[in-house]
């Protein structure tokens, strides 16, 4: 019966969505005009991208996940065959340049997803509260805003000024911009760019063909890049705000951790009682900074870089439960020091990138929940008091990270006209645990399937064969992706787990280099332990909680 209802729901909204897309495409021709300004020094560009995402759940609900409180709201809101997204999205970007020496850039996005108007309501342990009571099929205001809409957000908003002195150049920016240092492509959790920008995991997992600035969110900052000579350059940044990562929030289709973050309103305790979400323990919003120097000598045929960054964590590090208030809070560490080295160079035709970094005061994976109980403080799972801003109450330590990637293009073969191949390996290594060893998941007392190991290795692989001009002005491609933890259980939050990951298989057509339509199948995998009562007692990373979320996506996108 549910599949029939979902089919009717899809048919009901399809005409509306078709009209919306047709209107957007008509608007493309109407709005894609040039600013004819009678001033050669002034250049104004206004670019827009309209995207329609349709998603249908292919996978059956895994009953173990569906029965697990705090991890099942999104799973139970969408049954097999349900339309999980019908999202219409607009990204608009405006840039003004004067003499190519000064200007500003502003971008923002807006969206609406009517698929969230037809949620199921058979959840016996919902985490969303309505008038203080758990209510199935409901969304918190935060989840409703970012999952359903209609809503929008400002992405970039910055001004720049460039100064030139002979061969030297200084570029300054002030405002909300995106910076990403080092060479990491898929593994910012292990790269030099850790903590430089919050990641929107909801967009990453649930909105194919999203643009870079919709996933890697810009931050308010002041930046300076000084090119001393063709071989030497220096950079600096100072952040004026802080923002945590954006999760697929409680009740959204890809939501798998219902107590987090801004959309998480409650948690079910082991005794079955409910605790509510109190104020989180966050770091100072101002003060993160970074410095770099890059050297490109002729004999190297590439670029080396040295980096220092001080950052607060944007990932939640621990969950702390206060029995006195019956509230829980997420904590975020501050004062993480990152010392990095990068190398980028073409090797045998492969664009190769390497990041090596040492992190001091790095948060480590700790017990799932830390309870404030002074009489048991210092034993696993208990601390003496609520952490202060920038503290976690959990394990801290020093870690080493390496990222190695390569990008190559394969020429014409009997099977395709060309293909791009991108591969990235990541490694993290725990050097020492300097604080909170009793709470560390690598402690012998911890027995979960995600017990942290000293080393962790992962692989990301993207292969995209392309066939040119299969029809006049139409190129066809087949994007294939695979990401997996190869060995070990990462000791850092969300760093990765062995035999856990995701994959996708797609078919994409590009028309006239500006209109794209893509059909894609995605899936997740990872192990978890089933308790005698039929719920999950331990799981290897968040991907394992999405292992029943196989989805078929149809996405159309036009740029103008």
N, C-alpha and C positions, 0 to 999 in steps of 0.2 A: 504493500500500500504506500509506503514512504517513497519508493522509487517512482510510483505513478504520480504522487503529489509533486515530487521534484521536477518531473518532466513537464507537468502542467505549469509549475512555477516558471520554468525556463521559457516555455512557449508564451506565457503571459507577458514576460518582460522583454523577450527578444525583439518585438516590433519597436518598443521604446528605445532599446539600445541601438537598433539599426537606424532609427531616426536620429539619435544622438550622434552616431558616427557619421552619418550622411551630412548632418548639419556641420559637424566639425570639419569634414573634408571640404564642404562648400566654403566654410569660413577660411580655410587654408588659402584658397584662391583669392578670397576677398581681402584677407589681412596680410598676405605675403607681399607687401609692396615695399619699394625702396624709398628711403628718406632722401629725396633730391634736395639737398641743401647747397646753396650757392656759396660754399666755403670749402676749398680743398683741404683745409686743416682739420675739418670736423667730420667725423665718421660715426654714424649711429646704426647699430644693428639690433634688430628685434627678431629673435628666433622662438618658435613655438613647436612643441611636440605634443600631439594628441595620441593617447594610447588606450586601447580597450583590451582588458584581460577577462577572458572567460575561463573558468576552471570547473572541472567536474571530478568528484571523488570516485576513483576506480577501486580503491582498496576497501576491504571489509574492516569494520571496527574490530580490533583485537580486544577480546573480552577482558583480558588481564589489565590492559591499559584503561579500558572503559570502566572497570570497577575500582580503579585506584583514585581515592580522593586527592585533591590538589594537583592532579595531572590529567584530568579527563574532561574538563568543560568544553574545550574546543573539539575534542573527539566526539562527544555526544551531541554537540550542536549540529553536526552534519553527518548524516548517514551515507552509506554507499549509494552512489548515483546522484547525490545532491549537487546542486550548483553551489560551489564554495566561494566563487567570486564572479561578479559581473561588473567589474570596476572600470569606470570611465575616468581617465586621468589627464590633466593638462599640466605641462611644464612650460613656463614662459621665462625667457631670458632676454634682458635688455642691457646693451653695453654701449657706452659713449666714450669715444677717444678723441682727444684734441692734440694734434701734431704728433700723435703716437708717443706723447710724453706724459700725459695726464688723462684721467677719466674716472669712470665708475662703472660698476657692474651690479645688477640686481637680478635675482631669479627667485621664482617661487613656484609652488605646485598647488593644484586643487583637485579634488576627487569626490566621487560618489559611488557607492556599491550597494545596489538594492538587494543583493543576495542575503544580506544580514537582516532583512525584514521577514525572513521565513525560517527562523531557528526552531529546532526541535526542543522539546521540554520534558524529556524523560530522565533527567539527571537527578539522582537522589542526594548528591553531595555538591551542589553548586557553590561556587565561591563568591559570586556576585551578590551584593546586598541591595535589597529594595526596602526602604523604611526599616533598615536594621535587620532584616530577615533574609536568609539565603533564598534566592529565587532562580529557578531553572529557566533557561531560555532568555535571560536578561543580560544586558551588557552594562558595564560601568560607564560613566560619562566619558572617561578617557578612551576606553576601548571603542565605544561608539563613534567618537570623533575620528580616530585614526583608521578603524576598520571599515565603518559604514559611511560616515559623512552625512550630508555634504560638508566639507571642510577644506582647509588649506593651510599652507605654512610658507613662511619666508625662508629661503635657503641661503643664497648669497646676498650680501649687501656691503660692498666695500668700495673705497676710492683708492686710486693709485697715483703715484708721481714718479717719473723717471728722470734722473740727472745723468748727463754724459760729460766726461772729462777725457778728451783724446780717446784712448782705447779703453778707458775705464767707464763703468756704468753702475749706478746705484738705483735700485728699484725699491720703493716703499709702498706698503699697503696698510690701510687702517679699516677695520670693519670685519664683517662676517665672511670669511674665506676658507678655502680648503687647502691645507698643506699636507703632503705625504712624503716624508724623507725616507731614503734608503731604496731598496730594490724589491721589496716584498710585493707580490702580485695577488696571492690568495691567502696569505697567512699573516695578517697584521698582528695577531696575538703573539707571534714569534719574531716579528720584524722590528727594525729600528723605529718604525712609525707607531709602535704600541702606545695607545692613549692619546694620539695626536688628534683623533676625531672620533666621535661616537658613531657606531654602526647601527643602521636600521635593519635588524634581523627580520622584521615583518615584511619589509619590501624585498629583502634578499631572497627569502624563502617563498613568498606568496605573490609576487608581482613581476613576472618575466619581462625582459627587455626594459627594465627600469634604468634610468640614467645614473651616472656615477654619483652626482651630487644628491640624488634621492636616497642613496644607500650609505655613502660616506658623508655624514652631515657636517657642513661647515660650522666653524666656531668663531666668535668674536676674538680678534687678535690684532696685534701690530707686528708686521714682518719687515725685514730688511734683507735684500740680496745685493751683495757688492761684488762685481766682477773686476778684479784688480788687473787681470791680463787674460789672454786666451787660455792660459794654463792654470790660473789660480782664481778661486772665488770663495766668498764667505757668506754665511747666512745666519740670521737670528730671528727668533719669534718670541713673543710674550703674549700670553693668553689673558683675556679680559672676562672670561666666563668659563663655566664648567657644565657639562651635561652628561648624564649616564647614557649607556646604550639604550636603544629602543627595542623592546622585546615584541614578539607576537603576543599580545596581551590576553588575559584570561577571557575565554569565550570566543576568541577569534579562531579561524580554522587551523592555523599553524600554532596556536597557543598550546603549550605543553607543561607550563609551570605556573599554575593558576594563582599562586600567592604573589607573583611578581608582575610588573614593577609598579608603574603608576596606575595601571588598571587592575592590579591585584588588591582585593579588599578584605580578604579573610583567609584563614588557614585552618584545616581540621587537624587537631592534635591527636596523638596516638590513643588518647582515651575517648575520642569521638567528639569532644567538645570543640567549640569554635573560638578562635582568637582573632582579633581584628588588626588591621594594618595601622600601626602608629607612625610617628615621624621617623624618617630614615636618618641614618648617621652619615652625613655627607662631608666632603672636604671643602676647603675655602675655594670659592669660585675664581679668585684672581691669584695669579702667581706662578702658574706653570710656565716654563720657558725652555728654549733650546738654542744651541749654537752648533754651527758646522763649518768645516773648511773642506774644500774639494780641490784636487790636483789632477790635471790632465796632461802629463808630459808626453811629448811626441813618441818617445821610445816605447811607451806602454800601449798606445793605441786604445786607450780607455780612460776611465776616471776612477780615482780612489777618493774616499771621503772619510773624515773623522767627525764624530757626533757626540754631543753631550745633551741630554734632555732630563729635566725634572718634571714629573707628571703625577697627577692624581689618577687613581684607577677609575675607569668608566664602567667596569663590570662590577656587579655586586659580589663582594668577597665572602661575607657570612650572613646568616640569618640569625638574629638574636631575639630570644623570647623572654619577656619580662613578666614573671608570674604575678607581680603586684598589680600591674595595670592590665593584665591579660591582653597584651599587645605584642606584636613582633615588628622588627625593623630590619631593613637591609643596611649593610655597612659598606663604605667605600674608603679604601686606603689613600693616603696622600704621601708625598715625599718619596716616590719611587725614582731612583736615579738610574739612567740608562747611558752606558758608554758603548759607542758603536763604531764599527768599521765597515765600509762598503766598497765593493769593486764592481764596475760594469765594463764589459769588454766583449767584442765579437771574437769568438773562438771557432774556427773552421766554419764560418758562416752562421753560427748560432749566437744570437744576442744573449749573453750570459750575465746574470746578476748574482751577487753574493752579499749577504748581510751577516755580520757577526756582532753579537751584543752581549754585554754583561749587565745584569740588573741587580741593584742593591736595594734592600727593603721591599722586595717583591712579595705580594700576598701569595700564599700557598693554599691549596685546597684543604679545607678544614671540615670538621664534623658537620653533618647536614644542618643541624640546629644547635646553637649554643644557648643554654638556659642560664639566666642570672640566678645563682643560688650560692651565696658566699660560703656556706658550710661544705660545699663540694667543689669549690673553686680549685682549679689545677688538675682535676680529673677529666677524662674525655667527655665532652659535651656540656661542661659547666664552667662558668666564669663568675668572678666576684661582683662585677658591676657593669652597667651599660657602658659601652665604649664612648669616648668623646669624639668630636668631629675629626675625621681623618684617621681614626683608629678602627680596627676590626674585631678585636678580641680573639682573633684566630691566629693561625700560624703565619710567620713571616720568614723570609730567607733570602739567599742570594742565588741567582740562576744564570745559566749561560744558554744562549740561543743562536741557532744558525739557520739561514734560509738560502737555498741555492735554486736558481731557476734558469730556464732557457726558453727562448722564443725562436722558432724557425719556420720558414715557409718552404714547402715542397712544391716543385714545379710540376708541369704537366706529366701525367702518367696515363696508362690505358684506362684507369679507373676514375680519374677526376682531372680537372684542368689545373687546379692548385689546391693546396691544403695548408692551413696554419696549425702548428703544433706548439702547445705551451705546457711545460711541465715544471713542477716546483716541489722540492723536498724541504721539510722543516724538521728541526731537532731541538729539543730542550733538555737541559741537564741541571739537576739540583746540585749546587755546590755545597750549601749548608743551610740548616734550619736554625735561625738565630733567635726565634721567639715563638712561644706557644706550641712547643713540640707535642704536648699532650693532646692538642686539638688537630694535629696534622694527620691527614688521611694516609700518610705513609708510615704512621706509627704502628708498631706490631699489634696494638690493641684494636685497630680498625680492620674489619673483615669484609667490607663491601666489595662488590665486583669492580668498583672503580678505585680500588686501593692504589694510591699514587706510587709510581716507581721512580727510580733515579733518572731514567732516560725515557724519552718518548720520540717516536719518528712518525712522520705523516707524509702523504703524497697527494698532490692535486694534478690532474691531467685533463687538458682540454684539446680536442682534435676536431677541426672543422674542414672537411673537404668541400670544395665549391665547384660548381659547373657553370660556366659563363654562357650567357645568351641562350638559355634553353628555349626561350621565346624572345622575340625582339624586345630589348630593354628589360629583360627579366633574368636575373642570376639566381641560381638555386644553391643552397648550402645545407649541410647536415651537421649541426653542432652536437658534439658528444662530450659529456663531462663525467668525471669520476673523482671522488675525493674519499680518502680512507686513512684511518690510523693504522700504521703498519705494525708497530710494536710498542708495548708499554702503555702506561696510563699517565697522562701529563699531570704534573704537580701544580700547575697554575690553573686558575678558574677558566673553564671552557676551553682549555688548551688542546683537548682531543683525547681520544680513547682508542685502544686497539680494536680492530674489526668493526669500527663504527664509522659511518659516513653517509654519503648521498651520491646519486647519479642522475643523469638525464640523457634522453635521446630526442633529438628534434629534427624538424624539416622546415627550412625557412626560405621564403622567396623575397627578393629585393627588386622592386619595380622602380625604374627611372632613378635609382640611387636615393630615393627619399621615402618611398612607401614600402613597409615591410609587414609580412604576415607570417606567423610562425606557429606550428603545431608541435607541442613538446610533451613528453611523458617524463615525470620525475618521481623519484622514490628515495626513501631513507632506510637505513639499516643499522642495527646495533643490538647487543645482548642485554637482557635484564634477568633478574632472579624473581621467580614467582613464589610468593609466600603461601603457606597452607590455606589461608582464607581467600586465595584467588586474586590478591592484589600484588603489586610490585613492591618488593622489599629492598631492592638495590638495582641500580641501572648504570650503564656505562655511557654517561653523557646524554645531552638533550636529544641527539639524533635518534637514540634508541626509543625515546618516547614518541617519535614521529614515524616509527617503522610500519605503521598501518595506514599512513597518509599518502598512498600512491595516487597520483593526480594526473589528469590529462588537461593540458592548457591550450587554448587558442588565443593568440595575441595578435592584434593589428596595431601598427604604429605608423604615423606619418609625421614628417618634419617639414616645417615651412618657415 
